[in-house]
Amino acid sequence: MAFICLLTVHLHLPGNADLKGKRKQVKSLKAQLQQRFGVSVAETDHHDLWQRATLSVALVARDRGGAEQRADAVERFTASRLGDWVTVDRRVVSATDLEDH
């Protein structure tokens, strides 16, 4: 059975003074998450705000524990880069849960 984890990562970027700085920081974080953890990442909200961003991160694992461990690692890594300026919502579902819908 496979498990899918979706993380919604809310970022506050107080050091940015414009959209160009935000885009650079978000692009770098997305690339690091993809390379380090093999996750899919997309910026999904606050495109026109220069101090806020929302990323959606998706990962797949064979078991729930593996999904939770990988999600924990993604959260720790993101927090290590941005500290208290990050909040994360998490949802883990099994592939069979999705088949029922």
C-alpha positions as CSV (number, residue, x, y, z in Angstrom):
1,M,0.0,0.0,0.0
2,A,1.2,3.5,-0.7
3,F,0.7,6.7,1.4
4,I,0.6,10.2,0.1
5,C,1.5,13.2,2.2
6,L,0.6,16.7,1.3
7,L,2.3,19.6,3.2
8,T,1.0,23.1,2.9
9,V,4.0,25.3,3.8
10,H,3.1,28.9,4.7
11,L,6.1,31.2,4.5
12,H,6.6,34.7,5.9
13,L,9.6,36.3,4.2
14,P,10.2,39.6,6.2
15,G,13.7,40.2,4.6
16,N,12.3,40.7,1.1
17,A,11.7,44.2,-0.2
18,D,10.2,43.2,-3.5
19,L,8.8,40.4,-5.6
20,K,12.2,39.7,-7.3
21,G,13.8,38.9,-3.9
22,K,10.9,36.7,-2.9
23,R,11.0,34.8,-6.2
24,K,14.7,34.2,-5.8
25,Q,14.2,32.8,-2.2
26,V,11.2,30.7,-3.1
27,K,12.9,29.3,-6.2
28,S,16.0,28.3,-4.2
29,L,13.9,26.6,-1.4
30,K,11.8,24.7,-4.0
31,A,14.9,23.4,-5.8
32,Q,16.6,22.4,-2.5
33,L,13.4,20.5,-1.4
34,Q,13.2,18.7,-4.7
35,Q,16.8,17.8,-4.8
36,R,17.3,16.8,-1.2
37,F,14.0,15.0,-0.6
38,G,12.7,14.0,-4.1
39,V,9.3,15.7,-3.4
40,S,7.1,17.6,-5.8
41,V,6.8,21.3,-4.9
42,A,4.7,24.2,-6.3
43,E,4.1,27.7,-5.2
44,T,0.3,27.7,-4.8
45,D,-0.7,31.1,-3.2
46,H,0.3,34.7,-2.5
47,H,2.0,35.1,-5.9
48,D,1.8,38.9,-5.9
49,L,2.8,39.4,-2.2
50,W,6.5,40.0,-1.6
51,Q,6.6,38.8,2.0
52,R,4.4,35.8,1.9
53,A,4.3,32.5,-0.1
54,T,2.5,29.2,0.2
55,L,4.1,26.0,-1.1
56,S,2.4,22.7,-1.6
57,V,4.7,19.8,-1.2
58,A,3.7,16.2,-2.1
59,L,5.5,13.0,-1.3
60,V,4.8,9.3,-1.6
61,A,6.0,6.4,0.7
62,R,5.3,2.7,1.1
63,D,4.0,3.1,4.6
64,R,2.5,5.7,6.8
65,G,5.6,5.8,9.1
66,G,7.8,6.5,6.1
67,A,5.6,9.3,4.9
68,E,5.5,10.8,8.3
69,Q,9.4,10.6,8.7
70,R,9.9,12.2,5.3
71,A,7.4,14.9,6.0
72,D,9.2,15.6,9.4
73,A,12.5,15.9,7.5
74,V,11.0,18.4,5.0
75,E,9.6,20.4,7.9
76,R,12.9,20.4,9.8
77,F,14.8,21.5,6.7
78,T,12.4,24.3,5.9
79,A,12.4,25.5,9.5
80,S,16.2,25.4,9.5
81,R,16.2,27.8,6.6
82,L,13.4,30.2,7.8
83,G,13.0,29.6,11.5
84,D,9.8,30.8,13.1
85,W,8.6,32.3,9.8
86,V,7.2,28.9,8.7
87,T,4.0,27.1,9.5
88,V,3.1,23.7,8.0
89,D,-0.2,21.9,7.6
90,R,0.0,18.2,6.9
91,R,-2.3,15.5,5.6
92,V,-1.4,11.9,5.0
93,V,-3.8,9.5,3.2
94,S,-3.5,6.0,1.9
95,A,-3.8,5.3,-1.8
96,T,-6.9,3.2,-1.0
97,D,-8.6,6.2,0.7
98,L,-8.3,8.0,-2.7
99,E,-9.8,5.1,-4.6
100,D,-12.9,5.4,-2.5
101,H,-13.6,8.9,-3.8
